C-alpha cells in the first residue's frame, strides 16, 4: 500500500481501514462509518481499545496529580484505587452520554479544568497536609487517623453542574476560552517540575520518546499479518507510534528504569538523588491490591458540600462547558452528522453535569467532560460510529474493575510521570492558544485582552499563594471562597478575559464569534437530525405527541427537527 495515497503530508495515519473506503472518504469528505453505522466486530473492538488508550494519559494523570494535595504521595495502594475509580466512572459516563446525552460518538473522562480549582481548594490552611505525611517512614497507610485525613479531603470535592449553558455561551468567546485553557497547562509547571526533577535524565528520556513516537515516527507503520477470504494471507500497516505514543513512551522508560534498578545503577538509599526512579519503590502495591474492585458511591464516606468548593469549581465547570460545546460541533462534523440542535447540546451538557456528580459521589476527586483527544481520533480513523465509543465505555469499566491494573499504573516511577507531564501540560497550554485561530490577532484589542488576561492569571494567584492572609475578612467561608478563587489561575485569567472581551468594543468577526454552521450542514447533510439526536427506545416518539415537551430545553420536539431540503440541511 502506497503511504502517499493513504495519508497526505501533515495528517495522521489510521490503522486497519480499507484503502478504497479511505479514498472515498477523503474525496467526498465523509466518514467510512457514520454515527448510526456499525463496523465489523473486530474493527469495533480494536478502535474501542484505541480510544481507551487515547484517554489513558489524562485519566491516570489526574489521580497522580491529586495525590500530593490529598496527602497520598506515600500511599500507592489508595492511588491505584483512585485510578480504578476514575476509569470506572469515565466508562459509565461515556455510556450514559451516548445513550441519553448528546448521542454523538464522544468519550467522557476526567478534566484538567477541574484539577486547578481542586488543588486550590486543597491548598487552603484547613486542608494543608501535616508535615509528617511528607515522610514515608512516618506514614502508616492503615492508620485510622491517616485514612480519615485523606477521605475528608476527597469527600469535599463534589462537583455539580449548571444548566445555564445557552445563556453563558452568548458571552464566552475564544478570548475567554484561550487564556482559561492555557492557564490549566501553565499553572501545572510546579507539579511537572517536582516529578521530573526527581531524575532529570529519566524524565528527559520519557519526553524524548513520546516526542519521537508522536512526531517523528508517526508515519512509520509496522506490517501486521492479516487474513481474509478475498485476499488470503496478506499484511497491513499498523501505525502504532501515532496510535499510542504516550503508552509506548511510558512503557520504554519504565522498562529502562527496571533494568537500572535490577543492576543497582540507581541509588537504593531513599535520601539520595534519583532513588524515585527505581521500580521497587512501590513494588508491594501490586501484590497488596485486590484482583477485583467495584467502585461505588460514597466509598470514601458521605460527600460533603462547601460554598467555597462550589464557587471555586464553577470556574472549571464554565470552562469545561465551553470546551464541550466546541467538541460537540467538531465531533458532529467529523462523524458526518449535522450540527447538534439546542436540545441535544443542553442534554449533553446536562449529562456531563450528572457525570460530574457521579464522579463526586464515587470520589474521583474530579468531574467529567468530553475528551478533545478522542474527537481528534475520529478524524484519524474516519470511523464515527457511536457503537465504537460505547464499547470504549465498556472497556474503561472493565479496566476500572480490575484492581491489579490500577495498582500497576500507580507504580510508574515519578520521573517517568514527570516526563509525560512535560508533554501533556505543554500541549494543553498550546491547545488553549489554538482557540485564537478564529480571532483577528492583528487586532491590538485582541492582543491586549489575551496578553493581559494570561499574564495576570499567572501573577495574581502566585502572589496570593505567597500572601494568604492578605484577604482576611474575618468570615471563614468568605475567606475560603476568596482564597480559592484568587489562587486559581484559570479563574483569574478566564474572568479577566471574559470581562474585557465583553466590554471593550469589537466586532463579532474580530472577536472570533462567527460560526460556520451553514458549511457544516452542507458537508454533513447526508443524515437527518432525528436519525442522530433523538432519544432511544422510542422515547422521542412518545414525547413528540405531547405539546408541553417544547418547553423543556433538553427534549426534542418536531419543531426543532433539521430536515433536508434540496440536498441541504435547514434549521
C-alpha positions as CSV (number, residue, x, y, z in Angstrom):
1,X,0.0,0.0,0.0
2,X,1.4,3.4,-1.0
3,X,1.6,5.6,2.0
4,X,1.3,8.7,-0.1
5,X,-2.2,7.6,-1.3
6,X,-3.3,6.7,2.2
7,X,-2.1,9.8,4.0
8,X,-1.3,13.3,2.8
9,X,1.7,15.1,4.3
10,X,1.0,16.6,7.7
11,X,-2.0,14.4,8.6
12,X,-2.1,11.4,10.9
13,X,-2.4,7.9,9.6
14,X,-5.1,5.5,10.6
15,X,-4.9,1.8,11.2
16,X,-6.7,-1.1,9.5
17,X,-9.1,0.8,7.2
18,X,-9.8,-0.4,3.7
19,X,-7.9,1.6,1.1
20,X,-10.9,2.0,-1.2
21,X,-13.0,3.4,1.7
22,X,-10.3,5.8,2.7
23,X,-10.1,7.3,-0.8
24,X,-13.8,7.7,-1.0
25,X,-13.9,9.3,2.5
26,X,-11.2,11.7,1.7
27,X,-12.5,12.7,-1.7
28,X,-16.1,13.2,-0.6
29,X,-15.3,14.4,3.0
30,X,-17.5,11.7,4.5
31,X,-16.7,9.1,7.1
32,X,-16.1,5.4,6.4
33,X,-18.7,4.6,9.1
34,X,-21.2,7.2,10.1
35,X,-22.8,7.7,13.6
36,X,-25.5,5.2,13.1
37,X,-23.5,2.5,11.3
38,X,-21.6,-0.3,12.9
39,X,-18.1,-1.5,11.7
40,X,-17.2,-5.2,11.8
41,X,-16.8,-6.5,15.3
42,X,-13.0,-6.9,15.1
43,X,-12.6,-3.4,13.9
44,X,-15.0,-2.1,16.5
45,X,-13.1,-3.8,19.3
46,X,-9.8,-2.5,18.0
47,X,-11.0,1.0,17.7
48,X,-12.7,0.9,21.1
49,X,-9.4,-0.1,22.7
50,X,-7.6,2.6,20.8
51,X,-9.9,5.3,22.1
52,X,-9.3,3.9,25.6
53,X,-5.6,4.2,25.1
54,X,-6.0,7.8,23.8
55,X,-7.7,8.7,27.1
56,X,-5.2,6.7,29.1
57,X,-2.7,9.6,29.7
58,X,-5.2,12.1,31.0
59,X,-7.1,9.7,33.2
60,X,-4.1,8.3,35.1
61,X,-2.5,11.8,35.4
62,X,-5.4,13.3,37.3
63,X,-5.3,10.9,40.4
64,X,-1.5,11.1,40.4
65,X,-1.5,14.9,40.5
66,X,-4.2,15.0,43.2
67,X,-2.2,12.5,45.3
68,X,0.0,15.3,46.8
69,X,-2.9,17.5,47.7
70,X,-4.7,14.5,49.3
71,X,-1.6,13.6,51.3
72,X,-1.4,10.3,49.4
73,X,2.0,10.6,47.9
74,X,3.2,7.7,50.0
75,X,0.1,5.6,49.7
76,X,0.3,3.9,46.3
77,X,-2.5,1.4,47.1
78,X,-5.0,4.2,47.5
79,X,-3.7,5.9,44.4
80,X,-4.3,2.7,42.5
81,X,-7.9,2.7,43.8
82,X,-8.4,6.3,42.6
83,X,-7.1,5.3,39.1
84,X,-9.6,2.4,39.0
85,X,-12.4,4.7,40.2
86,X,-11.8,7.4,37.5
87,X,-11.7,4.8,34.7
88,X,-14.9,3.1,36.0
89,X,-16.8,6.4,36.2
90,X,-15.4,7.6,32.8
91,X,-16.8,4.4,31.2
92,X,-20.1,4.8,33.0
93,X,-20.5,8.4,31.9
94,X,-19.5,7.6,28.3
95,X,-22.3,5.1,28.1
96,X,-24.8,7.5,29.6
97,X,-23.7,10.3,27.3
98,X,-24.1,8.2,24.1
99,X,-27.4,6.7,25.2
100,X,-29.2,9.6,26.7
101,X,-27.0,12.7,26.2
102,X,-25.6,14.3,23.0
103,X,-25.9,10.9,21.2
104,X,-22.6,11.6,19.3
105,X,-19.5,9.3,19.4
106,X,-17.8,11.3,22.1
107,X,-15.8,9.9,25.0
108,X,-16.1,11.1,28.6
109,X,-13.3,11.3,31.2
110,X,-11.6,13.4,33.8
111,X,-10.9,17.1,33.1
112,X,-7.9,19.2,33.9
113,X,-10.3,22.2,34.0
114,X,-11.4,21.0,37.5
115,X,-8.0,20.0,38.6
116,X,-6.7,23.5,39.1
117,X,-9.6,24.7,41.4
118,X,-9.4,21.3,43.3
119,X,-5.7,21.9,44.0
120,X,-6.5,25.5,45.0
121,X,-9.2,24.2,47.4
122,X,-6.8,21.6,48.9
123,X,-4.2,24.4,49.5
124,X,-6.3,26.4,52.0
125,X,-5.0,26.2,55.6
126,X,-7.6,23.7,56.9
127,X,-6.7,21.2,54.1
128,X,-2.9,21.5,54.1
129,X,-1.2,18.2,54.7
130,X,0.6,17.8,58.0
131,X,4.4,17.7,57.8
132,X,4.6,14.0,58.9
133,X,2.8,12.9,55.7
134,X,5.8,14.1,53.7
135,X,8.0,11.4,55.3
136,X,7.3,7.9,54.0
137,X,8.7,6.4,57.2
138,X,6.1,8.2,59.4
139,X,3.1,7.3,57.2
140,X,1.0,4.3,58.4
141,X,-1.5,3.9,55.5
142,X,-3.7,1.7,57.6
143,X,-3.9,4.2,60.5
144,X,-7.5,5.5,61.1
145,X,-6.1,9.0,61.5
146,X,-4.4,8.9,58.1
147,X,-7.4,7.3,56.4
148,X,-9.8,9.9,57.8
149,X,-7.4,12.7,56.8
150,X,-7.4,11.9,53.1
151,X,-11.0,10.8,52.9
152,X,-12.1,14.1,54.4
153,X,-10.4,15.9,51.6
154,X,-12.0,13.6,48.9
155,X,-15.5,14.0,50.4
156,X,-15.3,17.7,50.0
157,X,-14.5,17.7,46.2
158,X,-18.1,17.3,45.0
159,X,-18.7,18.7,41.5
160,X,-22.1,19.9,40.3
161,X,-23.3,21.4,37.1
162,X,-25.2,24.4,35.8
163,X,-27.9,24.4,33.1
164,X,-27.1,28.0,32.0
165,X,-25.0,26.9,29.0
166,X,-27.3,28.5,26.5
167,X,-27.1,31.8,28.3
168,X,-23.4,31.7,29.0
169,X,-22.3,30.7,25.5
170,X,-23.5,34.0,24.1
171,X,-20.8,35.8,26.1
172,X,-18.0,33.2,26.2
173,X,-15.8,33.6,23.2
174,X,-12.2,32.5,22.1
175,X,-10.7,35.3,24.1
176,X,-12.2,33.9,27.3
177,X,-11.5,30.3,26.5
178,X,-7.9,30.7,25.3
179,X,-6.4,32.1,28.5
180,X,-8.5,29.8,30.6
181,X,-7.4,26.6,29.0
182,X,-3.8,27.8,28.5
183,X,-3.5,28.5,32.2
184,X,-4.6,25.0,33.0
185,X,-1.4,23.7,31.5
186,X,0.9,26.6,32.5
187,X,-0.2,26.5,36.1
188,X,0.9,22.9,36.4
189,X,4.6,23.6,35.9
190,X,5.4,23.0,39.5
191,X,3.7,19.6,39.6
192,X,5.6,18.6,36.4
193,X,8.9,20.1,37.7
194,X,8.8,18.2,41.1
195,X,8.3,14.8,39.4
196,X,10.6,15.5,36.5
197,X,13.3,16.8,38.9
198,X,13.4,13.6,40.8
199,X,15.6,12.3,38.0
200,X,16.0,14.6,35.0
201,X,17.7,12.0,32.9
202,X,14.8,9.6,33.1
203,X,12.3,12.5,32.6
204,X,14.1,13.8,29.5
205,X,14.2,10.2,28.1
206,X,10.5,9.8,28.6
207,X,9.7,13.2,26.9
208,X,12.1,12.4,24.1
209,X,10.5,9.1,23.4
210,X,7.0,10.5,23.4
211,X,8.1,13.3,21.1
212,X,9.8,10.8,18.8
213,X,6.9,8.4,18.6
214,X,4.2,11.1,18.2
215,X,6.0,13.5,15.8
216,X,8.9,11.8,14.0
217,X,7.8,8.2,13.7
218,X,4.1,8.6,13.3
219,X,4.2,8.0,9.6
220,X,6.0,4.7,10.0
221,X,3.7,1.6,10.0
222,X,4.5,-1.8,11.2
223,X,3.4,-4.7,8.9
224,X,0.8,-6.9,10.6
225,X,-0.2,-10.2,9.0
226,X,-3.9,-10.4,8.2
227,X,-6.2,-13.0,6.6
228,X,-9.3,-12.6,4.6
229,X,-11.2,-14.8,2.1
230,X,-10.7,-12.3,-0.7
231,X,-7.0,-11.5,-0.2
232,X,-5.9,-14.6,1.7
233,X,-2.8,-14.1,3.8
234,X,-1.5,-10.5,3.5
235,X,-0.1,-7.7,5.6
236,X,-1.4,-4.3,6.5
237,X,0.4,-1.5,8.2
238,X,-0.5,-0.6,11.8
239,X,0.6,2.9,12.8
240,X,1.4,2.1,16.4
241,X,3.6,5.1,17.0
242,X,0.8,7.7,16.3
243,X,-1.9,5.5,17.9
244,X,-0.3,5.1,21.4
245,X,2.8,7.3,21.7
246,X,2.2,8.1,25.4
247,X,1.8,4.4,26.4
248,X,4.8,3.4,24.4
249,X,7.0,6.2,25.8
250,X,6.0,5.4,29.4
251,X,6.5,1.6,28.8
252,X,10.0,2.0,27.3
253,X,11.1,4.4,30.1
254,X,9.6,2.1,32.7
255,X,11.5,-0.8,31.3
256,X,14.8,1.1,31.3
257,X,14.2,2.1,35.0
258,X,13.5,-1.5,35.8
259,X,16.8,-2.6,34.2
260,X,18.7,0.2,36.0
261,X,17.0,-1.0,39.3
262,X,18.0,-4.6,38.7
263,X,21.6,-3.8,38.2
264,X,21.7,-1.2,41.1
265,X,22.6,1.7,38.8
266,X,20.0,3.8,40.6
267,X,20.7,4.5,44.3
268,X,18.9,2.4,46.8
269,X,19.2,5.0,49.6
270,X,15.9,7.0,49.8
271,X,17.9,10.1,50.7
272,X,20.0,10.1,47.5
273,X,19.0,11.9,44.3
274,X,17.5,9.5,41.7
275,X,16.0,7.0,44.2
276,X,12.5,7.8,43.0
277,X,13.3,6.4,39.5
278,X,13.7,2.9,41.0
279,X,10.8,0.5,40.1
280,X,11.0,-1.3,43.5
281,X,10.0,1.8,45.5
282,X,6.3,0.8,45.3
283,X,6.9,-2.9,44.5
284,X,4.5,-4.2,47.2
285,X,1.4,-2.4,45.8
286,X,0.6,-4.9,43.1
287,X,0.7,-7.8,45.5
288,X,-1.4,-6.0,48.0
289,X,-4.1,-4.9,45.5
290,X,-7.2,-7.0,45.0
291,X,-7.9,-8.6,41.7
292,X,-11.3,-7.1,41.5
293,X,-12.6,-3.8,43.0
294,X,-16.0,-2.4,42.4
295,X,-16.1,1.4,43.0
296,X,-19.4,2.6,44.5
297,X,-20.9,6.0,45.5
298,X,-19.8,7.0,49.0
299,X,-16.9,4.6,49.1
300,X,-14.8,7.3,51.0
301,X,-17.8,8.4,53.1
302,X,-20.7,10.7,52.6
303,X,-19.7,13.5,50.2
304,X,-19.6,17.0,51.7
305,X,-20.5,20.3,50.0
306,X,-19.0,23.6,50.8
307,X,-19.7,27.1,49.5
308,X,-16.0,27.7,48.7
309,X,-15.8,24.4,46.8
310,X,-18.9,25.1,44.7
311,X,-17.9,28.6,43.7
312,X,-14.3,27.6,43.1
313,X,-15.3,24.6,40.9
314,X,-17.7,26.8,38.8
315,X,-14.7,28.4,37.1
316,X,-13.7,25.0,35.9
317,X,-17.3,24.0,35.1
318,X,-17.9,27.0,32.8
319,X,-14.6,26.3,31.0
320,X,-15.4,22.7,30.6
321,X,-18.9,23.5,29.2
322,X,-17.5,25.9,26.7
323,X,-14.9,23.4,25.6
324,X,-17.5,20.6,25.4
325,X,-19.8,22.6,23.2
326,X,-16.9,23.1,20.7
327,X,-16.2,19.4,20.9
328,X,-19.9,18.6,20.1
329,X,-19.7,20.6,16.8
330,X,-16.3,19.2,15.9
331,X,-17.5,15.6,16.7
332,X,-20.6,16.1,14.6
333,X,-18.6,17.4,11.6
334,X,-16.0,14.6,11.8
335,X,-18.6,11.8,12.2
336,X,-20.8,13.0,9.2
337,X,-23.7,14.3,11.3
338,X,-25.4,17.7,11.1
339,X,-24.7,20.4,13.7
340,X,-26.3,19.4,17.0
341,X,-29.6,21.2,17.8
342,X,-30.1,23.1,21.0
343,X,-32.0,20.3,22.8
344,X,-29.1,17.9,22.1
345,X,-26.5,20.3,23.4
346,X,-28.5,21.0,26.5
347,X,-28.9,17.3,27.1
348,X,-25.2,16.7,26.5
349,X,-24.1,19.4,29.0
350,X,-26.7,18.2,31.5
351,X,-25.4,14.6,31.2
352,X,-21.9,15.9,31.8
353,X,-23.2,17.5,34.9
354,X,-24.8,14.3,36.0
355,X,-21.5,12.6,35.2
356,X,-19.6,15.1,37.4
357,X,-22.0,14.5,40.2
358,X,-21.4,10.8,39.8
359,X,-17.7,11.4,39.8
360,X,-18.0,13.4,43.1
361,X,-20.2,10.7,44.6
362,X,-17.8,7.9,43.6
363,X,-14.9,10.0,44.9
364,X,-12.7,10.5,41.9
365,X,-11.7,14.0,43.1
366,X,-12.6,15.3,39.7
367,X,-15.6,15.7,37.3
368,X,-16.2,14.6,33.8
369,X,-16.1,16.2,30.4
370,X,-15.8,15.4,26.7
371,X,-12.3,14.4,25.5
372,X,-11.0,16.5,22.7
373,X,-8.3,13.9,22.1
374,X,-10.9,11.3,21.1
375,X,-12.7,13.8,18.9
376,X,-9.5,14.2,17.0
377,X,-9.2,10.4,16.8
378,X,-12.4,10.4,14.8
379,X,-10.7,12.4,12.1
380,X,-7.8,9.9,12.1
381,X,-9.8,6.8,11.8
382,X,-12.8,8.2,9.7
383,X,-15.0,5.9,11.9
384,X,-17.7,8.0,13.5
385,X,-19.8,5.0,14.8
386,X,-21.1,5.6,18.3
387,X,-21.1,1.8,18.8
388,X,-17.3,2.0,18.9
389,X,-17.3,4.7,21.7
390,X,-20.0,2.7,23.5
391,X,-17.5,-0.3,23.5
392,X,-14.8,2.1,24.8
393,X,-17.0,2.9,27.7
394,X,-17.4,-0.9,28.4
395,X,-13.6,-1.3,28.2
396,X,-13.0,1.5,30.7
397,X,-15.5,0.0,33.1
398,X,-13.7,-3.4,32.9
399,X,-10.3,-1.7,33.5
400,X,-11.8,0.1,36.4
401,X,-13.0,-3.2,38.0
402,X,-9.6,-4.9,37.6
403,X,-7.7,-3.8,40.8
404,X,-4.4,-5.0,39.6
405,X,-4.5,-2.7,36.6
406,X,-4.8,0.4,38.7
407,X,-2.0,-0.9,41.0
408,X,0.3,-1.4,38.1
409,X,-0.2,2.1,36.8
410,X,0.3,3.6,40.3
411,X,3.9,2.1,40.4
412,X,5.1,4.1,37.5
413,X,8.3,5.9,38.7
414,X,7.9,9.6,39.4
415,X,10.4,10.9,36.8
416,X,8.6,8.9,34.1
417,X,5.3,10.6,35.1
418,X,7.2,13.9,35.1
419,X,8.4,13.4,31.6
420,X,4.8,12.7,30.5
421,X,3.7,15.8,32.3
422,X,6.2,17.9,30.3
423,X,4.5,16.9,27.1
424,X,0.9,16.8,28.3
425,X,0.7,20.1,30.0
426,X,2.6,21.8,27.2
427,X,0.0,20.5,24.7
428,X,-2.8,21.7,26.9
429,X,-1.3,25.2,27.1
430,X,-0.9,25.3,23.3
431,X,-4.4,23.9,22.8
432,X,-5.7,26.9,24.7
433,X,-3.8,29.3,22.4
434,X,-5.1,27.5,19.3
435,X,-8.6,28.8,20.2
436,X,-7.4,32.1,18.9
437,X,-7.2,31.0,15.3
438,X,-10.7,32.2,14.7
439,X,-10.0,35.6,16.1
440,X,-8.2,38.5,14.4
441,X,-4.8,38.5,16.1
442,X,-3.7,41.5,14.1
443,X,-6.1,43.5,16.3
444,X,-4.4,45.4,19.1
445,X,-7.6,45.0,21.1
446,X,-7.4,41.2,21.0
447,X,-3.6,41.1,21.7
448,X,-4.2,43.3,24.8
449,X,-7.1,41.2,26.1
450,X,-5.3,37.9,25.7
451,X,-1.9,39.1,26.9
452,X,-3.2,40.9,30.0
453,X,-5.5,38.0,30.9
454,X,-2.8,35.4,30.5
455,X,-0.1,37.3,32.4
456,X,-2.5,38.3,35.2
457,X,-3.6,34.7,35.6
458,X,0.0,33.8,36.4
459,X,0.9,36.8,38.6
460,X,-2.1,37.2,40.9
461,X,-2.5,33.5,42.0
462,X,1.3,33.3,42.6
463,X,1.2,36.4,44.8
464,X,-1.9,35.2,46.6
465,X,-0.3,31.8,47.4
466,X,2.7,33.6,48.9
467,X,0.5,36.1,50.9
468,X,-2.5,34.0,52.0
469,X,-3.5,36.4,54.9
470,X,-4.0,39.5,52.7
471,X,-7.7,38.7,52.1
472,X,-8.7,38.0,55.8
473,X,-12.2,39.4,56.2
474,X,-12.9,37.6,59.5
475,X,-15.6,35.4,57.9
476,X,-14.3,31.9,57.4
477,X,-16.4,30.9,54.4
478,X,-15.8,34.2,52.7
479,X,-12.0,33.9,53.3
480,X,-12.1,30.4,51.8
481,X,-14.0,31.4,48.7
482,X,-11.7,34.4,48.0
483,X,-8.6,32.2,48.7
484,X,-9.7,29.5,46.2
485,X,-10.8,32.0,43.5
486,X,-7.7,34.2,43.6
487,X,-5.3,31.3,43.7
488,X,-7.0,29.5,40.8
489,X,-5.0,30.6,37.7
490,X,-7.7,29.7,35.2
491,X,-10.4,31.6,37.1
492,X,-8.4,34.8,37.2
493,X,-7.3,34.6,33.6
494,X,-10.7,33.5,32.3
495,X,-12.6,36.1,34.4
496,X,-10.4,39.0,33.1
497,X,-10.7,37.7,29.5
498,X,-14.5,37.4,29.9
499,X,-14.9,41.0,31.3
500,X,-12.5,42.6,28.8
501,X,-13.8,40.8,25.8
502,X,-17.4,41.7,26.6
503,X,-16.8,45.4,27.5
504,X,-14.1,46.6,25.0
505,X,-15.8,47.4,21.7
506,X,-15.1,44.9,18.9
507,X,-16.9,43.2,16.0
508,X,-18.1,39.6,16.2
509,X,-15.7,38.6,13.4
510,X,-12.8,40.4,15.2
511,X,-13.7,38.5,18.4
512,X,-13.9,35.2,16.6
513,X,-17.7,34.6,17.2
514,X,-18.6,34.0,13.6
515,X,-19.5,30.3,13.2
516,X,-19.6,28.1,10.1
517,X,-22.8,26.2,10.7
518,X,-24.1,26.5,7.1
519,X,-21.0,25.0,5.6
520,X,-21.2,22.3,8.2
521,X,-24.7,21.5,7.2
522,X,-23.8,21.3,3.6
523,X,-20.9,19.0,4.3
524,X,-22.8,16.7,6.5
525,X,-26.3,16.8,5.1
526,X,-26.3,13.0,4.5
527,X,-28.0,12.3,7.7
528,X,-31.1,13.9,9.3
529,X,-31.0,15.3,12.8
530,X,-33.8,13.0,14.1
531,X,-31.8,10.0,13.0
532,X,-28.9,11.1,15.2
533,X,-30.0,13.1,18.2
534,X,-33.3,11.6,19.1
535,X,-33.6,9.7,22.4
536,X,-33.5,5.9,22.2
537,X,-36.1,3.2,23.0
538,X,-38.9,5.2,21.3
539,X,-38.8,8.0,24.0
540,X,-38.7,10.7,21.3
541,X,-41.8,9.3,19.5
542,X,-43.6,9.2,22.8
543,X,-42.6,12.7,23.8
544,X,-43.3,14.3,20.4
545,X,-47.0,13.6,20.9
546,X,-47.1,15.9,23.9
547,X,-47.2,19.7,23.2
548,X,-45.7,20.5,26.6
549,X,-42.4,19.0,25.6
550,X,-41.4,22.2,23.6
551,X,-41.0,24.0,27.0
552,X,-38.3,21.5,28.2
553,X,-35.0,22.7,26.8
554,X,-33.4,19.3,26.7
555,X,-36.2,17.4,25.0
556,X,-36.5,17.1,21.2
557,X,-39.8,18.0,19.5
558,X,-40.9,18.1,15.9
559,X,-40.5,21.9,15.5
560,X,-36.8,21.6,16.2
561,X,-36.1,18.8,13.6
562,X,-33.5,19.5,11.0
563,X,-34.8,18.3,7.6
564,X,-33.2,18.1,4.3
565,X,-34.3,20.3,1.5
566,X,-32.9,20.0,-2.0
567,X,-29.9,18.1,-0.5
568,X,-29.1,20.7,2.1
569,X,-30.0,20.9,5.8
570,X,-32.0,23.8,7.1
571,X,-33.0,24.7,10.6
